[in-house]
């Protein structure tokens, strides 16, 4: 599982790859050409290289239909492990902040009124 998390974080570290994933999250399965049209910061060849990296890492899956290639996010891929890792961090931080909250930080009732 650790390798999947590391793989996902490595892939997600690149801004263009995050843009590609954003397109896929918004539109669902998309052709490589459509994705390239949506990413205006780099050219088609660069988008193709990033799609290959995403596919090889298991973050996205590819479906071929004749000459066309369609990509979608793999919800069972390594990003799921990374998301679970981040969720556990956030849950732990939330629990920690609740148990260590200072009573002085809590709102006080107005004088003469009971809480």
C-alpha positions as CSV (number, residue, x, y, z in Angstrom):
1,X,0.0,0.0,0.0
2,X,2.9,2.4,0.8
3,X,4.2,2.1,-2.8
4,X,0.7,3.0,-4.2
5,X,0.6,6.1,-2.0
6,X,4.1,7.2,-3.1
7,X,3.2,6.5,-6.7
8,X,0.1,8.6,-6.5
9,X,1.7,11.5,-4.7
10,X,4.6,11.4,-7.3
11,X,2.1,11.6,-10.1
12,X,0.0,14.2,-8.5
13,X,3.0,16.4,-7.8
14,X,2.9,17.7,-11.4
15,X,0.6,20.6,-12.2
16,X,-0.2,19.4,-15.8
17,X,-1.1,16.0,-14.5
18,X,-3.4,17.6,-11.9
19,X,-5.0,19.6,-14.7
20,X,-5.6,16.4,-16.7
21,X,-7.2,14.8,-13.7
22,X,-9.4,17.8,-13.2
23,X,-10.6,17.5,-16.8
24,X,-11.3,13.8,-16.3
25,X,-13.1,14.4,-13.0
26,X,-15.3,17.1,-14.6
27,X,-16.1,15.3,-17.9
28,X,-15.7,11.6,-17.2
29,X,-14.1,9.5,-19.9
30,X,-12.4,11.7,-22.5
31,X,-10.4,11.2,-25.6
32,X,-6.8,12.2,-25.7
33,X,-7.6,14.9,-28.2
34,X,-10.3,16.4,-26.0
35,X,-8.0,16.4,-23.0
36,X,-5.2,18.1,-25.0
37,X,-7.7,20.8,-26.2
38,X,-8.5,21.6,-22.5
39,X,-4.9,21.9,-21.4
40,X,-3.6,25.2,-22.9
41,X,-0.3,25.5,-20.9
42,X,1.5,22.7,-22.9
43,X,1.3,21.1,-26.3
44,X,-0.3,17.8,-27.3
45,X,2.9,15.8,-27.2
46,X,3.5,16.9,-23.6
47,X,-0.1,16.0,-22.6
48,X,0.3,12.6,-24.2
49,X,3.5,12.0,-22.2
50,X,1.6,12.9,-19.0
51,X,-1.3,10.7,-19.9
52,X,1.2,7.8,-20.4
53,X,2.7,8.5,-16.9
54,X,-0.8,8.6,-15.4
55,X,-1.7,5.3,-17.1
56,X,1.5,3.6,-16.1
57,X,1.1,4.7,-12.5
58,X,-2.5,3.2,-12.5
59,X,-4.1,6.6,-11.8
60,X,-6.0,6.5,-15.1
61,X,-7.2,3.7,-17.3
62,X,-7.1,3.7,-21.1
63,X,-9.8,2.3,-23.4
64,X,-9.0,1.9,-27.1
65,X,-11.6,2.2,-29.8
66,X,-10.0,1.9,-33.2
67,X,-7.5,4.7,-33.5
68,X,-8.9,6.6,-30.6
69,X,-7.8,6.4,-27.0
70,X,-10.1,7.3,-24.1
71,X,-9.0,7.9,-20.6
72,X,-10.8,7.9,-17.2
73,X,-9.8,8.0,-13.6
74,X,-9.4,4.6,-12.0
75,X,-11.2,4.9,-8.7
76,X,-9.6,1.7,-7.5
77,X,-6.1,2.9,-8.4
78,X,-3.3,4.2,-6.2
79,X,-5.0,7.6,-5.7
80,X,-7.5,5.7,-3.5
81,X,-4.7,4.7,-1.2
82,X,-3.4,8.3,-1.2
83,X,-6.8,9.6,-0.4
84,X,-7.2,7.2,2.4
85,X,-3.9,8.2,3.8
86,X,-4.8,11.9,3.7
87,X,-8.2,11.2,5.2
88,X,-6.6,9.4,8.1
89,X,-4.2,12.3,8.6
90,X,-7.1,14.8,8.7
91,X,-9.2,12.6,11.0
92,X,-6.3,12.3,13.4
93,X,-5.7,16.1,13.3
94,X,-9.4,16.7,13.9
95,X,-9.5,14.3,16.9
96,X,-6.3,15.8,18.3
97,X,-7.7,19.4,18.0
98,X,-10.9,18.4,19.7
99,X,-9.2,16.6,22.7
100,X,-6.6,19.4,23.1
101,X,-9.0,22.4,22.8
102,X,-8.6,24.9,25.5
103,X,-11.7,25.7,27.6
104,X,-10.7,29.3,27.5
105,X,-11.3,29.3,23.7
106,X,-15.0,28.3,24.2
107,X,-17.6,31.1,24.1
108,X,-18.7,32.4,27.5
109,X,-22.3,33.2,28.4
110,X,-23.2,36.8,29.3
111,X,-23.0,37.8,33.0
112,X,-26.1,36.9,34.9
113,X,-27.2,34.2,32.4
114,X,-26.8,30.5,32.9
115,X,-25.2,28.5,30.2
